[in-house]
């Protein structure tokens, strides 16, 4: 049996480091940080770690709302999604995730783009 993408990138410890780096990047980016202005980032961290872990074939521990409901009324546009995806890619690269695994992870994240954009 082949390793899951979650296992290939280093599992939970790597996901946690990636999410921490991602949040720093998002909060420093004036094009997207307004979406997180009233967000409890500690709670968001837990949700995003669980969501990303599950999306990458790790433990199914995400218990948050569906992406369309979470992002309803936020007016997230394609350029906002793309900026966060770029930050995610850069965070993964910084942590040392292999380029092929980053591409595979971003492809999986892109599968939820329509729900996040409510389209």
N, C-alpha and C positions, 0 to 999 in steps of 0.2 A: 504494500500500500504506500502510495507516495505521500509525502508530507504536505500538510495544508499550507496555504500562504501564511497564515497566522504562525505556524511553527517555523516556516522558512525564515521569517523576519526576526524571530526571537521571542515570540509569544508575549505574554503580559508585561514583562519588564520593558520590552522595546515599545510596545503600544503606549505605556504610561509615559515614557520619555518623549515619544513623538507627540502625544497630546499636549504635554507641558510646553514643548517647543512651539507647537502649532498655536496654542493660545497666546503666547508671547507675540508671535508674528501677527496674529489677527488683531490683538489689542493695540499694536503699533501701527496698524494700517488704517488710515483715515477713510479709505473707500469702503471698509466693511465693519469697523469697530462700533459704529452706531447700532448695529443689530444686537450687540452684546452690552449696551450701556446699562440696562436694568437687569442683567443676568447675574445670578448667583454662580460665579465661575467655579466654585468648588463643586457645586451640584452638577454644573455643566460638564466638568471634567469627568465625573463618574459616569454620566450618561454617555459621553462621547467615547470613553474608553470601552464601555460595554458595547456600544453600537459598532464601533470600528472593529473590535474583536470579533463580533458575530459576523460582520460583513466580510471579514477575511477568513472565515471558516473556523473561528475559534469557538470558545464557549458561548452558548446561547443564553446570555445573561442580560441582554438589553430588555428593559421593562418599561421604557418610556413610550410616549405617544408615537403613532405613525408619523413619518416625515411630513406628509401633507398637512396633518393637523397641527404639528409643532410649528410649521412655517406659515400657516394660514394668516393672511392679513399683513404679512411682513413686507410684501412687495420686493422680495428677493429677485433680482434680475440675473440674466446669464453672466454678466461681467462680475457680479458679486460671487456667484458660485465658482466661477473660474479663478477668481482671486484666492478664495479659500482653498480650492484644489491645488493651486500653485504653492500656497503656503504649506499645505500638507505634504506635497512632493518634496519641497525644500527641507521641511522638518525631518522627513524620512531619510533624505540624503545626508543631512547633518549627523544623524544618529548612526549612519553607516549601513543603511538598508541598500541592498544591491539594486542597480538600475532596473533590471528586468522585474524584480519584485515590486519596485515603486510603480512601474508601468501597469503591472497587473492590479495593484491596489487602487490606483487612480481609475482604472477601467471599472472596477467594482463600485467605487464611489460614484462614478458617472452614471451608473445604472439607476441611481436614486435622484438624479438631477431633476427629472420631470416632477417628482413628488415634492421636492424642495421648492421648486419654482411654481408649484401649484398649477401645472400645465398638463 
